[in-house]
């Protein structure tokens, strides 16, 4: 991809493989079982662009604790047309939903069209700010894990203990003028305080 071209969505199989690998901590040694879930595949009708719009998907009772008040929020592009008398969770492309959120796809496209936001969410005009209220990708992973156990009627190994590692800010890979100004403003503010 050239720098002047907008990001191109990978194929459905690549998004599925990426999500399975990136979230593999939630299903150690069980990727095949999670990967075999009967997830509806959704191909967005047009290229994905910002702003990010989220829709609420009510989870089945056996997975309600994976969501927030029994629901998960997903990008609207991951919702498939729903037949009558069916549940929305069964007509959601969970691979696409997790990929779009995990890779901040809408933000990438937005920055390509409007320039870098330098980690300032207020520069994402019209964005659905519910995206930052909960760890939606982690909750999707917990739901997929629960679904795989429900689907196969076999328990998985327990989840590993949480492991939080403090490293560094990967948003900034170079000291640019905006980053230097931002850091200077923080230091000035802290000194004045």
Secondary structure, DSSP 8 states (H G I E B T S, - for coil): --TTS------HHHHHHHHHHHTGGGGTT-HHHHHTS-------SS---SS--EEEEE--GGGGGGSBTTEEEEEGGGB----TT--GGGGB-HHHHHHHHHTTHHHHHHHHHH---TT-GGGSTT--GGGGTS-HHHHHHHHHHHHHHHHHT----------------TT-SS--HHHHHHHHHHHHHHHH-
